[in-house]
Amino acid sequence: MGEVDVQALRGVDLDLYAGEFTVMLGPSGSGKSTLLNILGGLDVPTTGKVIYRGMELTTASQLQLTYFRRECVGFVFQFYNLIPSLTALENVSLVTDVAKDPMSALEALELVNLQDRKDHFPSQLSGGQQQRVAIARAIAKRPDVLLCDEPTGALDASTGITVLEAITRINRELGTTTAVITHNATIGQIADRVVTMRDGRIAEDIRNADRADLQELRW
Amino acid sequence: MMRALDRKLIRELGQSKAQSLAIVLVIASGVAVFVMSLNTLGFLRATRDAYYDRYRFGHLFASVRRAPMSESERLAEISGVAAVQARVVSDVTLDVPGLAEPAVGRLISLPEQSGVGLNRVHLRRGRMPDPDRAGEVLVSDAFFEANSLALGDTIEAVLNGRLQTLRIVGVALSPEYVIQIRGGDLLPDEKRFGVFWMPRRQMEAAFNMEGAFNDVSLRLLRGANADEVVDRVDAVLKPYGSVGAIDRDQHLSARFLADELKQLRATGLVAPAVFLCVAAFLLNIVLSRRIHTHRSIIATLKAFGYTNIEIGWHYLESSLLVSSLGALAGVVAGLWMGNGLARLYSEFYRFPTFVYRPDYRVIIAAVVISLLAAVVGSLRSVRAATRLAPAEAMQPIAPPIYRRSWLERLGIHAWLPVTARMILRGLQRRPVGALFSSIGIAFSVAVMVMTGFFADALDHLIEFQYAVAQRHDVQVLFREVTSPRVRHDLRNLPGVNQVEPFRAIGVNLRHGHRDHRTSILGLEPNRQLYRLLNTEAKPVRLPPSGVVLSDKLADLLGVVPGNDITVEVLEGEELVYQLPVAGVAKEYAGTNAYMDRYELHRLMKETDVLSGAFLAVDPSHRVELYRQLKQTPQVSSVSIKSASIQQFRDTIAANQMTMQSFTVFFAAVIAVGVVYNTARISLEERSRELATLRVIGFTRGEVSAILLGELSILTVVAIPLGFCIGFGFCAAMVIGFDSELYRIPLVIHPASYARAALVTIAASLVSGLLVRHRLDRLDLVEVLKSRE
């Protein structure tokens, strides 16, 4: 069996603005993960351009992309992806050790209210706590962009809210441009902007007049 | 029609080709050495036994000064004796065309009728000598080839003080000289020592031995008590100057060959054991990992109704398949290497026929053993697969539990970068696996240490024995004990700077219930040339009374300096003395005893008579000296140390290159096999972790540092461990090789250790880079999507 080309995105034209909190909605297979990967410099589109503050990511070398991720982007994954052999604090240090102008690892943990758990290993933390450590790890370098791929996907509602709390707080307090992927439409209520994708295309791009309060969310 | 499960097996093996290949190579190496050694051993032993039997090789051997032929009939009457061959044997000095140095020829009488008697010759070329024509001889094929002789060539020889021309009419072999080595020599020198067969009538005439013999071989009846026969033979021959009969254990050629077979057997058993242990370990880690990642697949199969046995067999099959491939490759390589080894042996050991044939029993044994290793290596993980409860296996695996490593708890925590902590904690979480990996790599180091050891030990032996201790250039033996005047004759030969004469007496030394036959060498009290040294290479003084024993002899008799031993003189009046052991000298060959020469004369109640002398020679006069020695009637044999050593080194050097490249290959196979598999598994286990690091901005170099760091630690730990294991192997070999003929010193130079470490580091590096290549191609997006 040879390679089969699957077209994940077709004709996507999207501008993300500094400081904006964007939620990307869409069923699975709609292309939202691919879009996020391209935005984060993990993947390169076969055609088209991605420009980040004047730098063309589509023609950047592997090493340039690595440094783009290292300096500009914070990632949060659905399954946390913490290093099991490192404590909470060390997982964050992993980033602060190599970043240019990071906050201290402890500060980052304080932002997600986990300073008390800093010496716990991932196996000693709940799912929500692990995800908050992952967020602390993502924002400790003061990234310009925070990309979250289904950050609440593996969590129950109340735990999910504590995680979203952490993300919105970062967006508010640090002014980090934030994009959250989810298939949970409810989360769209707390964003500045909701982009809905279907079949690799942007189906809807709506600005919220006013963002809902996190405590009002129910799913 | 192939079942789906079988398809799965084959695809999975295809996916892990490189890993499987590494294991196949390790198994193949073990099987190859096994097949090579044991197949060669089997056929060498069969060839030898058939040769000994067909050419009626003697069981007991004795020499006398001169005994009447009637005594040989008395020997034949001893119960247990099947046949007796009484002969005339004499060493003579030869002038070989094209050879500057004098050579030594051992002249052996041929019975009148060919094809009768013991120790029969096998005529390889030419014809048997005509008893009626003076000077016609057969020559041993090793000497014939080494000196590039041709049929019809003549050689000048000094027979019983008379110069005579020997004409080569045939080339022959004898079971007595499968390896052509001279008594007292450590190494064969085919160029300067040859065996010649001459019709008995001619020998009698040349050596005044009409109706007499000076050498006898006996064949025993099956089940005869050899010790009893020896005693009775000694009783008959003692009056004629016999120093006692010896059996095949003490027969030089037979003993060398037997030792070689012993060594081959050891190689054939020890080396494969190491390789197959490593292979079993590798199969274990690879299969454990596969079953770990296949948890949900196994659960699904069980849910579909596959039995535990079917699932267990499915996973065992993959190991058996890898192992069969290894066995197959190993058998082919082993037969090929065995053929090379056989050719090598045929240069050293001379047999009439030397046809290399594969032994199917060895091949079957090799296959069975490698399959067994596969089963042993797979048992643990296969059992884990069968024990997996389907419901449980469907659950995601809890995150692995890590702890701070003990190193960190010691307080160096703060100093360690986070990545170093990852490495340490990773190792600590699987200490047993890490230890086994290190032991595996250590075996590679050990194999290399052993290779270095052979060369180092040989160097040390030759240096110690032939340069530091024995500083003479030439040793001459006199035809009969000679008066001290000969000393001045020798001194006046061209280029001779120093002469140190000696007296040799055959004795039986006794201490308690132990005894040993040897000679006492009476040496000059103040010597420059033939020195006795202790283990620290400091001279051992030869006191005016008492004997100094070689360390092996002291060991055999169980004596230390200060003990008394009984010395039974085996010549002349058969005197018996009690003498103190005054010292022990380190020697790597023989079991000699030494005394002050004048004290020996006094004990022997003889005047100042000599058996031979050591000479120091000015190299620029060598050719002239050799020319004159060839014609000196009193001299029965000359050995030239440097020539023999050079000859030996040349032979060894040629073979060592081949051997070295094989061992380097084997060591590298082990190192690559272990390191590559360990790295691959580590990569699989951590792919998610490493991909995460890449996503959050770690460069490829930084990420591979974590993976390669772990490998470096395993390798660094393995190196000293390998030194220890290698040293242990060498020590075991030293004990294994220890015999009355020679010992091997336990000497390993730092350079050999360094080479061993370097080869292993290089192999680790290569495997590390191979894995790094995979790491570079890690699909970041793919790894992050999955849940583990």
Contacts between the chains, C-beta under 8 A, distances in Angstrom:
chain1	res1	chain2	res2	distance
A	33	B	781	8.0
A	33	B	785	7.7
A	37	B	781	5.4
A	40	B	695	7.5
A	42	B	695	6.2
A	42	B	780	5.4
A	42	B	781	5.7
A	43	B	781	6.0
A	62	B	700	7.9
A	63	B	699	6.9
A	66	B	694	7.4
A	66	B	697	6.2
A	66	B	698	7.5
A	66	B	699	5.2
A	66	B	700	7.6
A	67	B	697	7.2
A	69	B	695	6.5
A	69	B	696	6.6
A	69	B	697	4.3
A	70	B	696	7.4
A	70	B	697	2.6
A	70	B	698	7.3
A	70	B	699	7.9
A	71	B	697	7.0
A	73	B	697	7.6
A	74	B	696	7.7
A	75	B	695	5.4
A	75	B	696	5.8
A	77	B	692	7.5
A	77	B	784	5.7
A	79	B	784	7.8
A	79	B	787	5.4
A	79	B	788	7.7
A	81	B	688	6.5
A	81	B	689	7.7
A	81	B	692	4.1
A	81	B	695	7.9
A	81	B	784	6.5
A	83	B	422	6.3
A	83	B	689	5.2
A	83	B	692	7.0
A	83	B	693	7.6
A	84	B	399	4.9
A	84	B	400	5.0
A	84	B	401	7.9
A	84	B	402	5.7
A	84	B	689	7.4
A	85	B	400	7.8
A	85	B	402	4.4
A	85	B	421	7.3
A	85	B	422	5.0
A	85	B	425	4.1
A	85	B	426	5.7
A	85	B	429	7.3
A	85	B	689	8.0
A	86	B	402	7.8
A	86	B	418	6.3
A	86	B	421	6.6
A	86	B	422	6.2
A	86	B	425	7.7
A	90	B	418	5.2
A	90	B	421	6.5
A	93	B	418	5.1
A	94	B	418	5.2
A	94	B	419	7.9
A	94	B	693	7.2
A	94	B	696	7.4
A	95	B	696	5.9
A	95	B	697	7.4
A	97	B	417	6.8
A	97	B	418	5.9
A	98	B	697	6.6
A	98	B	698	6.9
A	98	B	702	7.5
A	99	B	697	7.8
A	121	B	401	7.2
A	121	B	402	5.2
A	121	B	403	7.6
A	122	B	399	5.3
A	123	B	398	6.9
A	123	B	399	4.5
A	123	B	400	6.9
A	123	B	401	4.7
A	123	B	402	7.0
A	137	B	696	7.1
A	138	B	696	7.4
A	141	B	697	8.0
A	149	B	784	7.8
